[in-house]
Structure formats: structure tokens, C-alpha cells
Amino acid sequence: MAEEGRKAVPVAVVDQEQFNQLMARLDKIDEKIEFYSGEKFLRAGKSIGRDLGTAYGVCAGLIIILAYVLFVYAGNWTRVI
């Protein structure tokens, strides 16, 4: 009885055709999950890109306005204030 302290690993015997069918179904499920994840991350990327583009556009607009005010009204600050 030397095997009393060892843990036994259960062994399952499955027909090869059933195993192949199961693996095919798991592959289809995996493809669907990957497609869904890709679409989800694509939408998230688009929304982040839109938000960053808006922020960069606002910053660029403010810099252009500031440059315009500095160069056009450089000597006439009484007109600006």
C-alpha cells in the first residue's frame, strides 16, 4: 500500500470523434469571443481617439488665438484690455 499517500489523477476515456466535435465547438466559441473582444476594443479606441482629437483641437485653437492676439495687438495692449 505505498500509493495511499499519493493523489490519484482521474482518467477519462473519450471517443476520438466526440473529442474532435467538442474541440470544433470550442474553436467556434473562441472565434466568437475574439470577434466580440475585437469589436469592443475597436469601439473603445474610436471613442478615445475622438476625445483626444477634440482636446488637441481645442488646445490648437487656443494657441492660434493666443498667437493672433500677441502678434496683432503687440503694441496696442490698451485695445485688448
MARPAMAR-704153 format. One record per atom (N, C-alpha, C, O): atom name; x, y, z; residue in one letter; residue number from 1. Coordinates in nm, 4 decimals, always signed. Layout:
<rs>
atome = CA&u = X&v = Y&w = Z&residu = A&num = NUM
...
</rs>
This chain:
<rs>
atome = N&u = +0.0801&v = -0.1195&w = +0.0000&residu = M&num = 1
atome = CA&u = +0.0000&v = +0.0000&w = +0.0000&residu = M&num = 1
atome = C&u = +0.0845&v = +0.1261&w = +0.0000&residu = M&num = 1
atome = O&u = +0.0630&v = +0.2149&w = +0.0824&residu = M&num = 1
atome = N&u = +0.1773&v = +0.1349&w = -0.0884&residu = A&num = 2
atome = CA&u = +0.2641&v = +0.2514&w = -0.0963&residu = A&num = 2
atome = C&u = +0.1946&v = +0.3686&w = -0.1637&residu = A&num = 2
atome = O&u = +0.2454&v = +0.4806&w = -0.1574&residu = A&num = 2
atome = N&u = +0.0803&v = +0.3470&w = -0.2280&residu = E&num = 3
atome = CA&u = +0.0121&v = +0.4525&w = -0.3026&residu = E&num = 3
atome = C&u = -0.0959&v = +0.5220&w = -0.2211&residu = E&num = 3
atome = O&u = -0.1709&v = +0.6017&w = -0.2776&residu = E&num = 3
atome = N&u = -0.1075&v = +0.4965&w = -0.0941&residu = E&num = 4
atome = CA&u = -0.2123&v = +0.5578&w = -0.0137&residu = E&num = 4
atome = C&u = -0.1932&v = +0.7085&w = +0.0011&residu = E&num = 4
atome = O&u = -0.2920&v = +0.7819&w = +0.0003&residu = E&num = 4
atome = N&u = -0.0709&v = +0.7571&w = +0.0145&residu = G&num = 5
atome = CA&u = -0.0444&v = +0.8983&w = +0.0340&residu = G&num = 5
atome = C&u = -0.0464&v = +0.9796&w = -0.0956&residu = G&num = 5
atome = O&u = -0.0504&v = +1.1025&w = -0.0895&residu = G&num = 5
atome = N&u = -0.0438&v = +0.9172&w = -0.2089&residu = R&num = 6
atome = CA&u = -0.0393&v = +0.9871&w = -0.3376&residu = R&num = 6
atome = C&u = -0.1796&v = +1.0215&w = -0.3848&residu = R&num = 6
atome = O&u = -0.2750&v = +0.9476&w = -0.3600&residu = R&num = 6
atome = N&u = -0.1906&v = +1.1333&w = -0.4521&residu = K&num = 7
atome = CA&u = -0.3198&v = +1.1712&w = -0.5091&residu = K&num = 7
atome = C&u = -0.3350&v = +1.1057&w = -0.6453&residu = K&num = 7
atome = O&u = -0.2426&v = +1.1067&w = -0.7265&residu = K&num = 7
atome = N&u = -0.4493&v = +1.0505&w = -0.6687&residu = A&num = 8
atome = CA&u = -0.4745&v = +0.9843&w = -0.7963&residu = A&num = 8
atome = C&u = -0.5363&v = +1.0847&w = -0.8931&residu = A&num = 8
atome = O&u = -0.6264&v = +1.1600&w = -0.8559&residu = A&num = 8
atome = N&u = -0.4884&v = +1.0857&w = -1.0156&residu = V&num = 9
atome = CA&u = -0.5418&v = +1.1731&w = -1.1200&residu = V&num = 9
atome = C&u = -0.6464&v = +1.0942&w = -1.1958&residu = V&num = 9
atome = O&u = -0.6164&v = +0.9876&w = -1.2494&residu = V&num = 9
atome = N&u = -0.7696&v = +1.1449&w = -1.2015&residu = P&num = 10
atome = CA&u = -0.8731&v = +1.0708&w = -1.2738&residu = P&num = 10
atome = C&u = -0.8459&v = +1.0712&w = -1.4243&residu = P&num = 10
atome = O&u = -0.8000&v = +1.1709&w = -1.4801&residu = P&num = 10
atome = N&u = -0.8740&v = +0.9619&w = -1.4867&residu = V&num = 11
atome = CA&u = -0.8510&v = +0.9456&w = -1.6294&residu = V&num = 11
atome = C&u = -0.9864&v = +0.9247&w = -1.6960&residu = V&num = 11
atome = O&u = -1.0656&v = +0.8411&w = -1.6527&residu = V&num = 11
atome = N&u = -1.0124&v = +1.0020&w = -1.8024&residu = A&num = 12
atome = CA&u = -1.1377&v = +0.9880&w = -1.8760&residu = A&num = 12
atome = C&u = -1.1069&v = +0.9340&w = -2.0138&residu = A&num = 12
atome = O&u = -1.0115&v = +0.9761&w = -2.0793&residu = A&num = 12
atome = N&u = -1.1878&v = +0.8419&w = -2.0557&residu = V&num = 13
atome = CA&u = -1.1721&v = +0.7836&w = -2.1886&residu = V&num = 13
atome = C&u = -1.2861&v = +0.8370&w = -2.2734&residu = V&num = 13
atome = O&u = -1.4034&v = +0.8182&w = -2.2411&residu = V&num = 13
atome = N&u = -1.2500&v = +0.9046&w = -2.3835&residu = V&num = 14
atome = CA&u = -1.3491&v = +0.9664&w = -2.4707&residu = V&num = 14
atome = C&u = -1.3267&v = +0.9165&w = -2.6121&residu = V&num = 14
atome = O&u = -1.2136&v = +0.8952&w = -2.6559&residu = V&num = 14
atome = N&u = -1.4363&v = +0.8986&w = -2.6815&residu = D&num = 15
atome = CA&u = -1.4275&v = +0.8603&w = -2.8214&residu = D&num = 15
atome = C&u = -1.3606&v = +0.9728&w = -2.9006&residu = D&num = 15
atome = O&u = -1.3876&v = +1.0903&w = -2.8759&residu = D&num = 15
atome = N&u = -1.2742&v = +0.9378&w = -2.9947&residu = Q&num = 16
atome = CA&u = -1.1992&v = +1.0371&w = -3.0712&residu = Q&num = 16
atome = C&u = -1.2923&v = +1.1295&w = -3.1502&residu = Q&num = 16
atome = O&u = -1.2648&v = +1.2490&w = -3.1610&residu = Q&num = 16
atome = N&u = -1.4008&v = +1.0768&w = -3.2051&residu = E&num = 17
atome = CA&u = -1.4954&v = +1.1588&w = -3.2824&residu = E&num = 17
atome = C&u = -1.5655&v = +1.2606&w = -3.1927&residu = E&num = 17
atome = O&u = -1.5831&v = +1.3758&w = -3.2324&residu = E&num = 17
atome = N&u = -1.6054&v = +1.2199&w = -3.0729&residu = Q&num = 18
atome = CA&u = -1.6670&v = +1.3135&w = -2.9794&residu = Q&num = 18
atome = C&u = -1.5683&v = +1.4211&w = -2.9372&residu = Q&num = 18
atome = O&u = -1.6044&v = +1.5380&w = -2.9238&residu = Q&num = 18
atome = N&u = -1.4446&v = +1.3814&w = -2.9165&residu = F&num = 19
atome = CA&u = -1.3422&v = +1.4787&w = -2.8789&residu = F&num = 19
atome = C&u = -1.3219&v = +1.5814&w = -2.9900&residu = F&num = 19
atome = O&u = -1.3109&v = +1.7009&w = -2.9627&residu = F&num = 19
atome = N&u = -1.3169&v = +1.5359&w = -3.1145&residu = N&num = 20
atome = CA&u = -1.2997&v = +1.6275&w = -3.2273&residu = N&num = 20
atome = C&u = -1.4188&v = +1.7222&w = -3.2405&residu = N&num = 20
atome = O&u = -1.4010&v = +1.8407&w = -3.2690&residu = N&num = 20
atome = N&u = -1.5394&v = +1.6710&w = -3.2201&residu = Q&num = 21
atome = CA&u = -1.6585&v = +1.7565&w = -3.2261&residu = Q&num = 21
atome = C&u = -1.6553&v = +1.8613&w = -3.1154&residu = Q&num = 21
atome = O&u = -1.6860&v = +1.9782&w = -3.1386&residu = Q&num = 21
atome = N&u = -1.6187&v = +1.8195&w = -2.9980&residu = L&num = 22
atome = CA&u = -1.6103&v = +1.9131&w = -2.8858&residu = L&num = 22
atome = C&u = -1.5060&v = +2.0211&w = -2.9120&residu = L&num = 22
atome = O&u = -1.5305&v = +2.1387&w = -2.8852&residu = L&num = 22
atome = N&u = -1.3908&v = +1.9824&w = -2.9637&residu = M&num = 23
atome = CA&u = -1.2866&v = +2.0803&w = -2.9934&residu = M&num = 23
atome = C&u = -1.3309&v = +2.1769&w = -3.1034&residu = M&num = 23
atome = O&u = -1.2969&v = +2.2951&w = -3.0986&residu = M&num = 23
atome = N&u = -1.4069&v = +2.1280&w = -3.2029&residu = A&num = 24
atome = CA&u = -1.4583&v = +2.2154&w = -3.3084&residu = A&num = 24
atome = C&u = -1.5556&v = +2.3174&w = -3.2497&residu = A&num = 24
atome = O&u = -1.5522&v = +2.4349&w = -3.2861&residu = A&num = 24
atome = N&u = -1.6413&v = +2.2730&w = -3.1600&residu = R&num = 25
atome = CA&u = -1.7355&v = +2.3667&w = -3.0956&residu = R&num = 25
atome = C&u = -1.6612&v = +2.4695&w = -3.0106&residu = R&num = 25
atome = O&u = -1.6961&v = +2.5875&w = -3.0110&residu = R&num = 25
atome = N&u = -1.5589&v = +2.4248&w = -2.9380&residu = L&num = 26
atome = CA&u = -1.4806&v = +2.5186&w = -2.8582&residu = L&num = 26
atome = C&u = -1.4064&v = +2.6191&w = -2.9465&residu = L&num = 26
atome = O&u = -1.3908&v = +2.7350&w = -2.9078&residu = L&num = 26
atome = N&u = -1.3605&v = +2.5766&w = -3.0643&residu = D&num = 27
atome = CA&u = -1.2958&v = +2.6686&w = -3.1571&residu = D&num = 27
atome = C&u = -1.3931&v = +2.7742&w = -3.2081&residu = D&num = 27
atome = O&u = -1.3573&v = +2.8913&w = -3.2204&residu = D&num = 27
atome = N&u = -1.5154&v = +2.7331&w = -3.2377&residu = K&num = 28
atome = CA&u = -1.6173&v = +2.8296&w = -3.2824&residu = K&num = 28
atome = C&u = -1.6485&v = +2.9304&w = -3.1722&residu = K&num = 28
atome = O&u = -1.6615&v = +3.0498&w = -3.1992&residu = K&num = 28
atome = N&u = -1.6606&v = +2.8832&w = -3.0491&residu = I&num = 29
atome = CA&u = -1.6876&v = +2.9730&w = -2.9367&residu = I&num = 29
atome = C&u = -1.5711&v = +3.0693&w = -2.9178&residu = I&num = 29
atome = O&u = -1.5920&v = +3.1878&w = -2.8916&residu = I&num = 29
atome = N&u = -1.4489&v = +3.0192&w = -2.9309&residu = D&num = 30
atome = CA&u = -1.3300&v = +3.1039&w = -2.9168&residu = D&num = 30
atome = C&u = -1.3268&v = +3.2120&w = -3.0252&residu = D&num = 30
atome = O&u = -1.2916&v = +3.3265&w = -2.9970&residu = D&num = 30
atome = N&u = -1.3633&v = +3.1767&w = -3.1491&residu = E&num = 31
atome = CA&u = -1.3682&v = +3.2748&w = -3.2574&residu = E&num = 31
atome = C&u = -1.4706&v = +3.3839&w = -3.2282&residu = E&num = 31
atome = O&u = -1.4444&v = +3.5017&w = -3.2526&residu = E&num = 31
atome = N&u = -1.5873&v = +3.3454&w = -3.1761&residu = K&num = 32
atome = CA&u = -1.6905&v = +3.4440&w = -3.1440&residu = K&num = 32
atome = C&u = -1.6445&v = +3.5385&w = -3.0337&residu = K&num = 32
atome = O&u = -1.6693&v = +3.6589&w = -3.0397&residu = K&num = 32
atome = N&u = -1.5779&v = +3.4835&w = -2.9339&residu = I&num = 33
atome = CA&u = -1.5287&v = +3.5662&w = -2.8235&residu = I&num = 33
atome = C&u = -1.4218&v = +3.6618&w = -2.8734&residu = I&num = 33
atome = O&u = -1.4214&v = +3.7787&w = -2.8347&residu = I&num = 33
atome = N&u = -1.3306&v = +3.6146&w = -2.9589&residu = E&num = 34
atome = CA&u = -1.2272&v = +3.7019&w = -3.0131&residu = E&num = 34
atome = C&u = -1.2877&v = +3.8120&w = -3.0989&residu = E&num = 34
atome = O&u = -1.2420&v = +3.9262&w = -3.0933&residu = E&num = 34
atome = N&u = -1.3901&v = +3.7799&w = -3.1786&residu = F&num = 35
atome = CA&u = -1.4556&v = +3.8801&w = -3.2623&residu = F&num = 35
atome = C&u = -1.5226&v = +3.9862&w = -3.1757&residu = F&num = 35
atome = O&u = -1.5097&v = +4.1058&w = -3.2020&residu = F&num = 35
atome = N&u = -1.5937&v = +3.9424&w = -3.0728&residu = Y&num = 36
atome = CA&u = -1.6611&v = +4.0364&w = -2.9837&residu = Y&num = 36
atome = C&u = -1.5597&v = +4.1264&w = -2.9130&residu = Y&num = 36
atome = O&u = -1.5806&v = +4.2472&w = -2.9019&residu = Y&num = 36
atome = N&u = -1.4508&v = +4.0676&w = -2.8658&residu = S&num = 37
atome = CA&u = -1.3480&v = +4.1467&w = -2.7973&residu = S&num = 37
atome = C&u = -1.2853&v = +4.2477&w = -2.8928&residu = S&num = 37
atome = O&u = -1.2599&v = +4.3621&w = -2.8550&residu = S&num = 37
atome = N&u = -1.2607&v = +4.2056&w = -3.0155&residu = G&num = 38
atome = CA&u = -1.2041&v = +4.2972&w = -3.1136&residu = G&num = 38
atome = C&u = -1.2965&v = +4.4143&w = -3.1421&residu = G&num = 38
atome = O&u = -1.2518&v = +4.5288&w = -3.1493&residu = G&num = 38
atome = N&u = -1.4257&v = +4.3859&w = -3.1583&residu = E&num = 39
atome = CA&u = -1.5221&v = +4.4930&w = -3.1834&residu = E&num = 39
atome = C&u = -1.5318&v = +4.5871&w = -3.0637&residu = E&num = 39
atome = O&u = -1.5412&v = +4.7088&w = -3.0797&residu = E&num = 39
atome = N&u = -1.5293&v = +4.5300&w = -2.9450&residu = K&num = 40
atome = CA&u = -1.5383&v = +4.6109&w = -2.8235&residu = K&num = 40
atome = C&u = -1.4191&v = +4.7048&w = -2.8118&residu = K&num = 40
atome = O&u = -1.4360&v = +4.8235&w = -2.7838&residu = K&num = 40
atome = N&u = -1.2982&v = +4.6525&w = -2.8330&residu = F&num = 41
atome = CA&u = -1.1786&v = +4.7356&w = -2.8237&residu = F&num = 41
atome = C&u = -1.1716&v = +4.8365&w = -2.9379&residu = F&num = 41
atome = O&u = -1.1179&v = +4.9459&w = -2.9203&residu = F&num = 41
atome = N&u = -1.2253&v = +4.8010&w = -3.0549&residu = L&num = 42
atome = CA&u = -1.2292&v = +4.8950&w = -3.1668&residu = L&num = 42
atome = C&u = -1.3171&v = +5.0144&w = -3.1324&residu = L&num = 42
atome = O&u = -1.2786&v = +5.1287&w = -3.1570&residu = L&num = 42
atome = N&u = -1.4340&v = +4.9891&w = -3.0761&residu = R&num = 43
atome = CA&u = -1.5230&v = +5.0989&w = -3.0360&residu = R&num = 43
atome = C&u = -1.4596&v = +5.1849&w = -2.9273&residu = R&num = 43
atome = O&u = -1.4696&v = +5.3075&w = -2.9307&residu = R&num = 43
atome = N&u = -1.3950&v = +5.1208&w = -2.8319&residu = A&num = 44
atome = CA&u = -1.3286&v = +5.1971&w = -2.7255&residu = A&num = 44
atome = C&u = -1.2172&v = +5.2827&w = -2.7829&residu = A&num = 44
atome = O&u = -1.2005&v = +5.3976&w = -2.7419&residu = A&num = 44
atome = N&u = -1.1412&v = +5.2291&w = -2.8766&residu = G&num = 45
atome = CA&u = -1.0343&v = +5.3054&w = -2.9394&residu = G&num = 45
atome = C&u = -1.0868&v = +5.4241&w = -3.0178&residu = G&num = 45
atome = O&u = -1.0278&v = +5.5321&w = -3.0159&residu = G&num = 45
atome = N&u = -1.1988&v = +5.4034&w = -3.0871&residu = K&num = 46
atome = CA&u = -1.2575&v = +5.5143&w = -3.1625&residu = K&num = 46
atome = C&u = -1.3035&v = +5.6255&w = -3.0693&residu = K&num = 46
atome = O&u = -1.2808&v = +5.7432&w = -3.0976&residu = K&num = 46
atome = N&u = -1.3671&v = +5.5901&w = -2.9597&residu = S&num = 47
atome = CA&u = -1.4156&v = +5.6933&w = -2.8680&residu = S&num = 47
atome = C&u = -1.2996&v = +5.7661&w = -2.8004&residu = S&num = 47
atome = O&u = -1.3057&v = +5.8876&w = -2.7811&residu = S&num = 47
atome = N&u = -1.1954&v = +5.6940&w = -2.7647&residu = I&num = 48
atome = CA&u = -1.0777&v = +5.7587&w = -2.7047&residu = I&num = 48
atome = C&u = -1.0105&v = +5.8497&w = -2.8064&residu = I&num = 48
atome = O&u = -0.9685&v = +5.9603&w = -2.7726&residu = I&num = 48
atome = N&u = -1.0001&v = +5.8042&w = -2.9303&residu = G&num = 49
atome = CA&u = -0.9409&v = +5.8859&w = -3.0352&residu = G&num = 49
atome = C&u = -1.0213&v = +6.0120&w = -3.0614&residu = G&num = 49
atome = O&u = -0.9645&v = +6.1189&w = -3.0838&residu = G&num = 49
atome = N&u = -1.1534&v = +5.9997&w = -3.0586&residu = R&num = 50
atome = CA&u = -1.2393&v = +6.1170&w = -3.0773&residu = R&num = 50
atome = C&u = -1.2202&v = +6.2168&w = -2.9639&residu = R&num = 50
atome = O&u = -1.2103&v = +6.3373&w = -2.9873&residu = R&num = 50
atome = N&u = -1.2151&v = +6.1668&w = -2.8428&residu = D&num = 51
atome = CA&u = -1.1978&v = +6.2556&w = -2.7273&residu = D&num = 51
atome = C&u = -1.0616&v = +6.3238&w = -2.7297&residu = D&num = 51
atome = O&u = -1.0519&v = +6.4436&w = -2.7031&residu = D&num = 51
atome = N&u = -0.9569&v = +6.2488&w = -2.7611&residu = L&num = 52
atome = CA&u = -0.8240&v = +6.3092&w = -2.7680&residu = L&num = 52
atome = C&u = -0.8145&v = +6.4085&w = -2.8832&residu = L&num = 52
atome = O&u = -0.7509&v = +6.5130&w = -2.8699&residu = L&num = 52
atome = N&u = -0.8765&v = +6.3770&w = -2.9949&residu = G&num = 53
atome = CA&u = -0.8772&v = +6.4694&w = -3.1079&residu = G&num = 53
atome = C&u = -0.9471&v = +6.5994&w = -3.0739&residu = G&num = 53
atome = O&u = -0.9020&v = +6.7068&w = -3.1138&residu = G&num = 53
atome = N&u = -1.0564&v = +6.5906&w = -3.0008&residu = T&num = 54
atome = CA&u = -1.1268&v = +6.7114&w = -2.9583&residu = T&num = 54
atome = C&u = -1.0399&v = +6.7943&w = -2.8651&residu = T&num = 54
atome = O&u = -1.0322&v = +6.9163&w = -2.8789&residu = T&num = 54
atome = N&u = -0.9752&v = +6.7291&w = -2.7714&residu = A&num = 55
atome = CA&u = -0.8883&v = +6.8012&w = -2.6771&residu = A&num = 55
atome = C&u = -0.7721&v = +6.8684&w = -2.7501&residu = A&num = 55
atome = O&u = -0.7407&v = +6.9844&w = -2.7235&residu = A&num = 55
atome = N&u = -0.7086&v = +6.7958&w = -2.8417&residu = Y&num = 56
atome = CA&u = -0.5986&v = +6.8547&w = -2.9181&residu = Y&num = 56
atome = C&u = -0.6474&v = +6.9699&w = -3.0052&residu = Y&num = 56
atome = O&u = -0.5767&v = +7.0694&w = -3.0211&residu = Y&num = 56
atome = N&u = -0.7665&v = +6.9577&w = -3.0614&residu = G&num = 57
atome = CA&u = -0.8223&v = +7.0657&w = -3.1429&residu = G&num = 57
atome = C&u = -0.8477&v = +7.1907&w = -3.0621&residu = G&num = 57
atome = O&u = -0.8204&v = +7.3015&w = -3.1082&residu = G&num = 57
atome = N&u = -0.9000&v = +7.1739&w = -2.9411&residu = V&num = 58
atome = CA&u = -0.9241&v = +7.2890&w = -2.8543&residu = V&num = 58
atome = C&u = -0.7921&v = +7.3552&w = -2.8162&residu = V&num = 58
atome = O&u = -0.7810&v = +7.4778&w = -2.8182&residu = V&num = 58
atome = N&u = -0.6932&v = +7.2753&w = -2.7819&residu = C&num = 59
atome = CA&u = -0.5619&v = +7.3317&w = -2.7465&residu = C&num = 59
atome = C&u = -0.4999&v = +7.4047&w = -2.8651&residu = C&num = 59
atome = O&u = -0.4461&v = +7.5142&w = -2.8487&residu = C&num = 59
atome = N&u = -0.5067&v = +7.3461&w = -2.9829&residu = A&num = 60
atome = CA&u = -0.4506&v = +7.4113&w = -3.1013&residu = A&num = 60
atome = C&u = -0.5239&v = +7.5414&w = -3.1300&residu = A&num = 60
atome = O&u = -0.4608&v = +7.6410&w = -3.1653&residu = A&num = 60
atome = N&u = -0.6558&v = +7.5424&w = -3.1154&residu = G&num = 61
atome = CA&u = -0.7331&v = +7.6645&w = -3.1366&residu = G&num = 61
atome = C&u = -0.6953&v = +7.7740&w = -3.0384&residu = G&num = 61
atome = O&u = -0.6820&v = +7.8903&w = -3.0763&residu = G&num = 61
atome = N&u = -0.6780&v = +7.7372&w = -2.9135&residu = L&num = 62
atome = CA&u = -0.6380&v = +7.8366&w = -2.8140&residu = L&num = 62
atome = C&u = -0.4988&v = +7.8926&w = -2.8417&residu = L&num = 62
atome = O&u = -0.4746&v = +8.0119&w = -2.8230&residu = L&num = 62
atome = N&u = -0.4084&v = +7.8075&w = -2.8859&residu = I&num = 63
atome = CA&u = -0.2739&v = +7.8547&w = -2.9197&residu = I&num = 63
atome = C&u = -0.2793&v = +7.9498&w = -3.0393&residu = I&num = 63
atome = O&u = -0.2096&v = +8.0512&w = -3.0408&residu = I&num = 63
atome = N&u = -0.3607&v = +7.9181&w = -3.1385&residu = I&num = 64
atome = CA&u = -0.3732&v = +8.0058&w = -3.2551&residu = I&num = 64
atome = C&u = -0.4335&v = +8.1402&w = -3.2155&residu = I&num = 64
atome = O&u = -0.3876&v = +8.2449&w = -3.2612&residu = I&num = 64
atome = N&u = -0.5356&v = +8.1376&w = -3.1313&residu = I&num = 65
atome = CA&u = -0.5964&v = +8.2629&w = -3.0860&residu = I&num = 65
atome = C&u = -0.4966&v = +8.3448&w = -3.0052&residu = I&num = 65
atome = O&u = -0.4874&v = +8.4662&w = -3.0228&residu = I&num = 65
atome = N&u = -0.4224&v = +8.2796&w = -2.9174&residu = L&num = 66
atome = CA&u = -0.3222&v = +8.3495&w = -2.8377&residu = L&num = 66
atome = C&u = -0.2133&v = +8.4096&w = -2.9267&residu = L&num = 66
atome = O&u = -0.1711&v = +8.5233&w = -2.9054&residu = L&num = 66
atome = N&u = -0.1681&v = +8.3338&w = -3.0255&residu = A&num = 67
atome = CA&u = -0.0667&v = +8.3858&w = -3.1178&residu = A&num = 67
atome = C&u = -0.1217&v = +8.5045&w = -3.1959&residu = A&num = 67
atome = O&u = -0.0505&v = +8.6026&w = -3.2170&residu = A&num = 67
atome = N&u = -0.2465&v = +8.4971&w = -3.2387&residu = Y&num = 68
atome = CA&u = -0.3090&v = +8.6081&w = -3.3118&residu = Y&num = 68
atome = C&u = -0.3143&v = +8.7331&w = -3.2247&residu = Y&num = 68
atome = O&u = -0.2799&v = +8.8425&w = -3.2694&residu = Y&num = 68
atome = N&u = -0.3578&v = +8.7157&w = -3.1001&residu = V&num = 69
atome = CA&u = -0.3673&v = +8.8307&w = -3.0104&residu = V&num = 69
atome = C&u = -0.2286&v = +8.8885&w = -2.9836&residu = V&num = 69
atome = O&u = -0.2127&v = +9.0105&w = -2.9806&residu = V&num = 69
atome = N&u = -0.1288&v = +8.8037&w = -2.9643&residu = L&num = 70
atome = CA&u = +0.0058&v = +8.8533&w = -2.9354&residu = L&num = 70
atome = C&u = +0.0677&v = +8.9272&w = -3.0542&residu = L&num = 70
atome = O&u = +0.1334&v = +9.0297&w = -3.0362&residu = L&num = 70
atome = N&u = +0.0470&v = +8.8760&w = -3.1740&residu = F&num = 71
atome = CA&u = +0.1111&v = +8.9376&w = -3.2898&residu = F&num = 71
atome = C&u = +0.0338&v = +9.0579&w = -3.3437&residu = F&num = 71
atome = O&u = +0.0955&v = +9.1547&w = -3.3882&residu = F&num = 71
atome = N&u = -0.0971&v = +9.0545&w = -3.3410&residu = V&num = 72
atome = CA&u = -0.1747&v = +9.1647&w = -3.3971&residu = V&num = 72
atome = C&u = -0.1779&v = +9.2827&w = -3.3007&residu = V&num = 72
atome = O&u = -0.1636&v = +9.3978&w = -3.3420&residu = V&num = 72
atome = N&u = -0.1966&v = +9.2540&w = -3.1735&residu = Y&num = 73
atome = CA&u = -0.2082&v = +9.3624&w = -3.0757&residu = Y&num = 73
atome = C&u = -0.0797&v = +9.3771&w = -2.9938&residu = Y&num = 73
atome = O&u = -0.0855&v = +9.4093&w = -2.8751&residu = Y&num = 73
atome = N&u = +0.0343&v = +9.3541&w = -3.0554&residu = A&num = 74
atome = CA&u = +0.1611&v = +9.3535&w = -2.9819&residu = A&num = 74
atome = C&u = +0.1894&v = +9.4877&w = -2.9156&residu = A&num = 74
atome = O&u = +0.2342&v = +9.4896&w = -2.8009&residu = A&num = 74
atome = N&u = +0.1655&v = +9.5974&w = -2.9814&residu = G&num = 75
atome = CA&u = +0.1979&v = +9.7273&w = -2.9234&residu = G&num = 75
atome = C&u = +0.0775&v = +9.7999&w = -2.8688&residu = G&num = 75
atome = O&u = +0.0930&v = +9.9052&w = -2.8069&residu = G&num = 75
atome = N&u = -0.0396&v = +9.7488&w = -2.8889&residu = N&num = 76
atome = CA&u = -0.1630&v = +9.8203&w = -2.8507&residu = N&num = 76
atome = C&u = -0.2402&v = +9.7423&w = -2.7447&residu = N&num = 76
atome = O&u = -0.3520&v = +9.6980&w = -2.7711&residu = N&num = 76
atome = N&u = -0.1842&v = +9.7248&w = -2.6273&residu = W&num = 77
atome = CA&u = -0.2498&v = +9.6470&w = -2.5233&residu = W&num = 77
atome = C&u = -0.3696&v = +9.7206&w = -2.4657&residu = W&num = 77
atome = O&u = -0.4548&v = +9.6574&w = -2.4033&residu = W&num = 77
atome = N&u = -0.3794&v = +9.8515&w = -2.4842&residu = T&num = 78
atome = CA&u = -0.4955&v = +9.9231&w = -2.4339&residu = T&num = 78
atome = C&u = -0.6208&v = +9.8828&w = -2.5114&residu = T&num = 78
atome = O&u = -0.7311&v = +9.8874&w = -2.4569&residu = T&num = 78
atome = N&u = -0.6054&v = +9.8439&w = -2.6364&residu = R&num = 79
atome = CA&u = -0.7209&v = +9.7989&w = -2.7161&residu = R&num = 79
atome = C&u = -0.7663&v = +9.6579&w = -2.6758&residu = R&num = 79
atome = O&u = -0.8842&v = +9.6243&w = -2.6865&residu = R&num = 79
atome = N&u = -0.6712&v = +9.5764&w = -2.6297&residu = V&num = 80
atome = CA&u = -0.7049&v = +9.4405&w = -2.5884&residu = V&num = 80
atome = C&u = -0.7747&v = +9.4399&w = -2.4530&residu = V&num = 80
atome = O&u = -0.8720&v = +9.3674&w = -2.4321&residu = V&num = 80
atome = N&u = -0.7235&v = +9.5218&w = -2.3615&residu = I&num = 81
atome = CA&u = -0.7782&v = +9.5231&w = -2.2267&residu = I&num = 81
atome = C&u = -0.8942&v = +9.6163&w = -2.2266&residu = I&num = 81
atome = O&u = -0.9582&v = +9.6350&w = -2.1231&residu = I&num = 81
</rs>
